[in-house]
């Protein structure tokens, strides 16, 4: 099962988390987030420490950003994935992919996030099939991510799409056993954030290490 740790920001902490063998490192490029990573100092560190990431994929998280902003960030931060965490449309995804297909710009794969509650219609994901490599099902809440609460995972049984997805939303260390037992074939992994923090942007590496071991049955 894949592990994505989102909301990373502090260089030393990033290195410690990546050393745990995570699959995706998530960086938030949204100035309203307390975990916003965008800035000259962070970019300078990223430029000098590409080798730190190894096989870990870099994910930039955006919320209704201008297309140019996303394209520039993919180039500047050498992102492997773009996670769209707002109300971005399928047309928005197509426009990004068109720019990447016809030019010499660095390209990235797409992850589309959906806020899930009991009223969510999983058929809304169908329009994004073929455009995104992954979906992400998060808890619908007042914040664009990082609400710290989970939704009813039984709702995942309503998803009948082909695109694999990451489960997000209030996941804590104690949830590892329950997540391992989920029977949904398109569940590719988990995305963790606020429940594994010492403060916004600073992760508890010991807690993440224990969670990964429990989730993977080590």
N, C-alpha and C positions, 0 to 999 in steps of 0.2 A: 504494500500500500504506500502511495506517494505521500510525502510530507512537505507541506508548504508552511513556512513561518513568515508571517506578514507584519508590516509595521516596523521593520528594522531601520536603524538610523545611526547608532553609535559604532564607529569603526572597530574598536576592540571587541565589542559585543558581537558584531557581525562575524568576525573571524572565529569567535568561540562557537557560535551557533552553526556556522557552516562546517566546522570541524566535527560536528555531531553526525554528519552524513545526510543532511536534509536534501531534498530534491529541488525545491524552489525557494528562493529568497525574495520576499516581497518588499518593495520600496514604494511608499505612498508619495505621489506627486499631486497633492491637493492642499492648497494653502489654508483651508479651513480645518484640517486635521491636526491634532496635537502631535501626530507622528510624521508630519510632512518632512521628507528627506531632501527635497530639492534645494540646491544652493551651491555657491561657488566652492565652499570648503569641502562639501561632500563629493562634488564632482571631481575635485582635485585628488581626493583620496581614492576614488574609484579609478581614475586614470592611472594611478601609480600601483594599484593593487589588483589588477585583472587576474593574476595568477592565483589569488586567494580563493576564487570561486570554483576552480576545477570543473567538476561535472555538475555543480549546482547551477541551475538556470536562474537568471535574473529576471524578475517580474516587476514591471512598473504599473502601479495602480492609478487610474485616472477617473475623474468624475465629470462627465459632460465637458471635457476639455476641447479646445479648438484642435482641428486636425493637425495644423502646423505645430502646435505644442507637443502633440504625441510624436509626430515624425522627428522633431528635433531631439526629444528626450531619448527615443530609441537610438538615434545616432550618438548623442553626447554621452549617454550612460551605457552604451552597448547592451541594450536590453534584448533578451531572448523572447520574452512574452510581454504583451500589453493586456492588462486586465481592465475591463470597462465596468465601472461600478456605479454608473449613473443610469440615465434613461436613454442611453445610446440606441439607435435604431439599426436594423439590418443594413439600411442604406449607408449609414455611418461606417459600418464594418466593411462594406463593399468599397467605399471610397478609400479607406486606408489600404486595403489589399490592392486596389488599382494603382495607387502611388507606388507601392512596393514592387508591383509586377512590371511596370513600364520604365522605371528609372533605375538609377545606380544607388539609390538610398539603401541603407541597412534596413532589413525587414525583420519582422517579429511575428510570432504566432499570437492568436487572439484567445482571450478568456472572457466570456461574458458572464457577469454576475447577475443573479436574480434574487430579489427579496421575497422570502417565502413566509406566508402565514396560511391560515385555514381557508382563505379566500383565493389563494393563488391558483391560477390556471396553468398547469404545466404544458398545455398545448401552445402557450405563448412562446415557448422555446423553439418551436418548429421552424419559424422564419429565420433562425440563426444557424440551422443545420447546414453544414458544409462551409460555413464562414468561420467558425471557431473550432479550435482544437480541443478546448475544454469549456464546460460550463462550471459555474460555482453557485451553489445554493446556500444563501446566507439568510439569517433571520431578518424579516422586514421590521424596521424600527425607525426611530426619529433620526438616527445618525447614519451616514453613508459608510457603514462598517463599524466594527468596534463597539457594538451595543452590549456585548457581554452576556447575551442570553441566547438560548437555543430555541429552535422551533420543534414541532412534533415530527420526529424522523419517520414516523409511519406514513407521512404524506409523500415520502419519496417513492412509495409504491405506485403513485399516480403517474410517475414519469415513464414514458414509453419511447423516448427518443433514442438515437444512436450515438450521440456525442457523449463521451464519458464526462464525469463531473467530480468536483471536489466538494466535500461537505464542510460548511463553515457555520459560525454563529455560536458563541458561548461555549465552545468545546473546552473542557478542562481535563486535567490529568486522570481523574477518576472515570472518565468516559471511554477509556481505551478498550476495555473488555466489551462494552455494549457496541461500540463501533465495529469491532472485529466480527461481531455476530450478525451485523446487518446483512440481509440476503440479496441486496440489489446489485445486479451484475455490472451496471455502468458506474458504480461507485469506484473511482480510481484512487481516491486519497482524501486527505483532510487539509484544511487551512486553519491554522491556529494563530491567535493574536493576543487579545487583551487579557485572557485568563492565564497567560504565561508571562506576565510582565511584573517587573519590580516598580516601574513607572512607565508612562507612555513612551514607547520607542526603545526601552531597555528591557531585554528578555531575561528571564530566570533560566539560565542554561541547565542547571541541575534538574529542574522540573521538566524541561523539554527532553532531556536525556532519558529520564525515567518514563516519560510518556511514549517516546519512540520505541523503547525496549518493550513496553507492554503492548503497544499497538502491533508491532511486528513479531511478537511472541519470542523475543530473544531471552 
